Amino acid sequence: MLAERVWHSVREVVSTRGLLHPCDLASCLGIAVERLPVGDTVQGILVGGRMLVVNSALSYPRQHAVVLHECGHRVLHGDRENRLFLEFRTFLSHGRKELEADLFALFYLLEWDRDSFFFDFGRDVFRFAGHYGLPGRAAAEALKVLAR
């Protein structure tokens, strides 16, 4: 099951590296993060597989999700995606790799921001995902693991 595999990957990252701030996790994975204003439609630009420019106009929760989405690609897909990468406002293309990266971000955020999930969002994974700008499709897939 796709979501379960991603969940286990997140748990492995947390157990080996600790529960780090998203930018610190990116650094551990060899991705330098810079926050710069890059236009209204761009969320993040991954340059050369090593430098992620995150749109500073995004909310901090959204910026964290963009960073973790790219961390998800690195953990789940390795360096094979070494190319200039633009994320537009839609954030999710319908590809499997994009869904996996969104799930990685969501599962990591559920661990990293656990108090908010329980207290601010009443354990509503859809509201929590929306707060971070992650798609409902990722929340629906995550529920398949979280409901167990």
TANORMO-V676184 format. One record per helix or strand of 2 or more residues. SS is the DSSP state (@ for helix, = for strand). FROM is the first residue (numbers start at 1). TO is the last residue. If there is no record, write none. Layout:
ss=SS from=FROM to=TO
ss=SS from=FROM to=TO
This chain:
ss=@ from=2 to=17
ss=@ from=22 to=28
ss== from=32 to=36
ss== from=42 to=47
ss== from=51 to=55
ss=@ from=60 to=81
ss== from=85 to=88
ss=@ from=96 to=112
ss=@ from=114 to=120
ss=@ from=125 to=131
ss=@ from=136 to=146
